Amino acid sequence: MIIFQWFRLQVFLKTGPGFLDNEWFSGARLNFAENLLKIRDNRIALICADEHGNEETVTYAEMFEEVQEYAAAFRKQGVTVGDRVTCAPNLKKVVVVASKRQTVYRLSEINKSILLEDFLLNGRTDDGKIPDITFEQLPFNHPTAINFTSGTTGIPKGVVHSAGSFIAQLRDFGIHYNLKSGDTIYTYCPVGWSVWDDPIPSLALGVTLILFNGSPQYRWTLWDCLSTSWMNFDSLKIILLEAAPSKQRNFEFLLNNVKKDLFIASSYGATEVFGNFSGFDLRRPALSSECQAPALGVDLQVFDDHGVWRQSDEGWINPRTKGIVVIGRSDDTIKQDGERFCAGDIYFGIDGMEELQDYICVGQTRWDSDSRAVLFVKLKKDYKFTPELRAKIVETIKREVSFDYVPKLILDILDIPYNLNRKRLERVVKIILETNTIPEVQNIRNP
């Protein structure tokens, strides 16, 4: 149930001629935080752990009390509707609660600085009590958060999202995923990306969120941090694969080695909409190559080059299953000898070659306006890039995909560039090949 108010509600209002000149649910009023904090009992809201073994649990009651304390302090400092508040992963570490007297003295001398303990005390009344929290009722499209795009195509861009996005998130977790009080969610994504924020509205359902500060690259690190003497997958219900098209062998591995009746599905969305275009139906089979169906309320169609909205992803809808197949970015389409294909086609062909650790393929437009595909491969340890290996790659692409898709140039490199969200940076490599300059990239994982 969503807490909201309305007066002269109008579902849709066109405010101008532009594509974005729209207003949804005019007359509706709600508060994003009020809906997240409506549960205030001793159920576990958060499990916070890090790779050093530290663990802390936060109940819904404790979360509400802490929000109440911070809200009072921010109001006392003059923060009001329309102001922006920057959130750091760990506020206590940023503010530095100093242990030495001289350190406290130095910090207090910095202009406009305040220690965390003093900041929170300022919000209390004269008798030391925390004022009751006030949930201001705001328009449906009132800004709530600024998220940054992943930077796959350039410098990350800040996107403003409204309080109304809460409804779409609640739709996904409450209806599509069928999550209820007592269920637990864990997502590994960098803070600031929309996929990290994605499960936060599910707190309105009474679920538990796991927040892990560390790297999942080290085997068992996350498991070791949880206070358990044994573990299994009996309670594991759903694994969602996001951010990029997944390989079929990932589905096969999970079903064969983790759990036979596990629901595994690909999710398709965008930071720009702070949500998903595709949805799930746990009663239907999930095919490894497809997103099951459009999300509830989404009229999703695939257009040709003269379409009405450019999401910049290439895909098609299976006419039999109505599932959505997302191949890759349409603006990264490779053109070679009159053929058009994308990097995902090449990845599909060479996936599983025992010699290859990783790979990246881009299109290069040359000085004579001709285009070609260039494939870079990273080899596994103890393998060397030989003419025989190159020939094997060529024959594999011919057999698995098409003769016409064989890249004109195949080179070995030491590493493949990724951004912080684990997406290959094809666009950056393409710019380097075509301009012989390295573009400004702020969120590259392995520079």
N, C-alpha and C positions, 0 to 999 in steps of 0.2 A: 504494500500500500504506500502510495506517495503522498506526502504532506504538502498541500498546496492550497492556494486561494484563487478565486477568479471573479472578475467583474466584466460583463459584456465581452465574453470570450469569443474570439474570432480565430479559427484554426489557421488560416493562411491569408496573408495580406501582401499584395505586390506594392512595393514602395517606390519603384522606379523602373527604368527600362533595362538596367543591367542584369546580368546573370545572378549576381549576389544581392540584388535589391529585393530581398524578401524578408518578411517578418512572420515567424511562426508563433501561434498561440498568444496572440495579442490579447491582453487583459488578464493573462495568468500571472500569478505571483507565487514564488517558492524560494526556499533557502536551501542551497546545496548541503551545507553543513548540518542543518537540522535533520535532514533525511538520513545522513550518515550516522548521526548520533542519537537516533530515536531509541535504540536499545541501550539500556543503562544498567545491566545486571552483571553478574560475575562470570558470564561466559567469556572464553578467551577470544579476544579480538586480534591480537598480534603476537607472533612469536618472533623475536628479534635475535639473530645469531650472527656470529662472524667466524672467520677462518681460524681465529686464535682460541676458539672454544668457549667464548663468552656467550651466555644465553639469558634472555629476559622475556618474560611473558607479561602481557598487558591485557587486563580485562576490559570489557566495554565500560564498566563503571569508572575504572581508572582513566581510560581514554577520555571520557566525558569530563572528568574533573580536571585533567591536564589542559584540555582545550578551553575549559571555562577560565582557568587561571591565566593562560596566555591571552585569551580574548580580552580579559579585563585589563591586562597590562598594555596591550596594544591600544585599547581605547583611551587609556590614561595618557599614552604618548601622542594621542591625536590622530591615530589611524582611523580613517572613515571610509565610507562607500566610494569606490573609484580609485583608491590608492592601491599600489602594487607592493606585495610583500615577497621578498626573495626567500626561498626555502633551501637550506643546505641539508645534506644527508644527515649530519649530526650537529645540531646547533650548539651543544655543549662544547664540542671540540673547536668549533669556529670561534666562539666567544672566549674560550679559554678560562675555565674556572681555576684560577691560580692558587697554588698551595703556599707560596712564599709571600710574606708580607711586602717585601720590596717590589715583587713583581706586580702585586695588586696596586701599589702606589704608582708604578710606572704607567700601568694601563689607565688608571684613573686620570692621569694627566693628559691623555690623548683627547683632543677636541672631539666632542660629540660621541664619546665612548661610554659604555655602561656595561657592568658585569651582569651576567645572567641572573644571579640571585637578587641583585638590587632591582633589576628590570621587573622581575616577577613580583617583588614586594611592593613596587609602586602601584600595582593594580589593585591592591587590597584596600579595604575601608580602614578608617581610623582605629576600629576595634580589631583589626587583623583578619577580617572575614573576606572571602572572595565574593564579589557581587554576582547575582544571578545573571546568567548569560541571556542576551537578547538576540533572537534570530530575526533579522530584518527581512521582510518579504520583498523580493526583488523581481524584476521582469524576467520572463523566460529566457531572453537572449542576453541577460546581464553577464559580462565577462567573469569567468571563474578561474581559469588557469591559462598559462602560456606554455605550450609545448614546442619543442624544436624538432624539425624534420631530421632524418638520419644523416643527411649530407651525402647521399649517394650520388647526386647530380651536381653538387657544388657546396657552397657554404651553407650550413644549417640555417633554416629560416624559422623565426618565431611565429607560431600560429595561435591566435586567441580563440579560446573555446568558451561556450556559454554554459550557464547552469542547466539549460535544457538537455545538454548531452547526457545528464544523469539518467534520463529515461531510457536512452539507447543502451547504456551500459547495464542498467537493471534488466532490460529486455534480454540481453545476451546471457547474463549469468543466471537470471531467475527463470527464464523460459527456455532458451536454446540449450544451456548447459544443465538446467534443472538442479541448480545448487540450492541447498537448504541449510538451516542452522545446524552446526556440527560438522559441515564439510570444511575442507582446508584447501587453500590455493597457494601455489608457489610459482612465481615467474622470475626467470633470470633475464633482466634487461637493465640497461643503464638508467639511472634516475634522470628524469627530464624527457625521456622518450615516451610517447603515448602508450606503448605497450606496458610500461612499468605502472603508469597511472590507471591503466585499463581496469584492474580488479578492485580498485579502491571503492567505487560505488557499491560493490557487493557486500560491504559492511552493513548496508541497510537490510541484508538478508540474514544477518547473524552468523556469517561464515568466519573462519579464522584465516588470516593472511600470514604467510611466512616471509619475513624480510631477512635476506642473507647478505651480509657485507663481506664480499670476498670473491674469489675466482672459482668457477666451476671446473676449471681445467685440471685441478688436482683431484685425483680419484679419491673418493670417500671423504673429502674434506667436509662437505655438507652433512653427511651422515654422522661423522664423528662429533659434530657440534651439537647434535640433538641428544637429549638426555634419555637414551634408550640403551638397553643391553642386547636387544635383538630387533630385527625388523623384517618385514616382508611386504609383498604387494597386494595383500588381500583387500585393503581398503582403497587401492588405486582405481579410480573410475575412468578418468579422461586424460589424455595427453593431446594438447593442441600444438600443431606445428605452424609457426608464423614467420613473417618477415620475408621469406623467399620460397619459391617452389621447392618442394621436398622430393627426394629420390624415393623410388618404390622400395628399395632395399631397406630404407629406414623403417617403413611400415612392417616389412617382413621380419626384421630383427626384433622389433618391439613385441610383435605377436608371438614369435617363436621363443623368445628368451625372457620376456617379462610376464606377460599374462595373455592367455588365449582369448578371453572375452573383454579385453581392453578396448575402449572406444578411442580410436585415433583418427584425427581429421585435420585437414588443412584449413587455416583461417585466412581470409582475404579482407584487408581493410586499408586504412590510410590515416596518417597523422592529421591530414587536412580536415577529416571529418570526425576525428577522435572516436573511432568506432569501426565496425565491420560492415562490409558490403554483403558478405556471405554469412549464413547461419547454419545451425545444426539441428538434426532431428535424431535423438538417441534411439528411436524406434526403427529407423531405416539403416540399411548397410552403408558404410562409408567406403568409397573407392579410393585407392591410394593416389590416383592421378587427379582427383576432383575435389573441389569444395562442394559440399552436399547441395546447397540451394541458396537462393538469396535470403538475407535476413528478413525477419518480419517487418513489413512496412517499407521495404526497399524494392523499387521497380528497377531491377537490374537488367540491362540489355547490352549486347556487344554490337558496336557499330563499325562501319568501315572508316576509311580515312576522312570522310566528310561528315563524321558524327557530330553530336551536339555538345559533348563534354569530353575533354581530353584528360583521362586519368593516367595516360602514358604507360599503360600495361597492355601487352598483347595476350589475347585469350579467345576462348570460344565456349559456347554452351552446348553440352552434349544433348542432341535432340531426343535421345531415348530416356536418359536418366534425369535430364534438366540440371545436371551438375555443372559446376563452373570450373573450367580448366584455365589456369593462369600460367602462361608460358614465360613471360618476362616483360621487360620494359619495351614498349613499342618504339620509343624514341631512341633506342639503342639497336634498332634493326640493322643487320649487316647486309650489305649489297655486294655481290661478287658474280661477275659474268652474267648479269641479268637475273640472278636468283636472289630472293629475299629470305633471310632466316635470322634467327636470334641466337645469342650465345647459349641459351638453354638447350637448343638442339644439339650443339657440339658437346655440352656437358653430359647430356643423356647418352650420347654415343660412346664416350670414353670412360664413363663412370664404371668403376669396377676393374679397370686395368691395374694389375698388381704392381706395376712399376711407378705409377703416378700417385703422389701425395696430394696434389692440388693442381688447379689449372684456372686460367682466365683467358677469354677470347673476346676480341674487339674488332670493329671494322675500322679500316684506315683509308681515308680519301687521299690519294696521292696528288702530286703537283700537276699531273696531266688529267686530273678529274676522274681517273679510273679508281675503282675501289677494290679492296681485297680484305679477306679475313686474316687476322694474325692470332695465332694460338701460342700462349706461353704456358709451359708446364713446369711444375716443381716435382722433382723426383724423390722417391723414398731413399732412405739411407742404403748405401752399397750398390745403387744403380747408377749407370752412366748414360748420358745422352749420346747414342751412337746412330749411324745411318740405319742400322737394323731396327732400332727402337722407333725412329721416325717413320720408317716404312710400316711398322706394326700399327702405329697411331693412325696413319693414313688408311690402311686396310680396315681397321676397326670402324672408322667413321664411314667409309664406303659401305661396309656391311650393315652397320646398325642404323645409319641415317640415310645418306645419299652420297653418290659420287660428286655431285655438284657442291656439296657443303664442305668438302675438304679444304681447310685453310691453305692459302698460298704460301704462308710463312709459318713455320713451327719452330719455336726457340725454347731453350731451357733457361730458367731463372732460379734464384735462390729462395725467393719468397713471393707470396701473392698479397697485394694490398687489400686490407679490409678496413671498414669503419668500425666504430665502437659497438655497433649493433650487429656485427658479424655479417655484413653485406659486402660482397666483392665490389671494388671501386672501378668498374669497367669504364665509366665516364672519364675518370682521371687518367687512366692508361691511354684512352683514345686521344685525349687532349695532348698528352706528352708525345705520342707518335706523330700527330698531325702538325704540331707547332714547335716541337723540340724545346718546350718550356714546361716547367713544373708549376701547376696552378696552386693557389692557396687552398690548403685543406687543413681544417682545424681539428677534425675528429678522426684522423687516421689511427688505426690501432697499432700498426707496425711500420712506422716511417723509415 
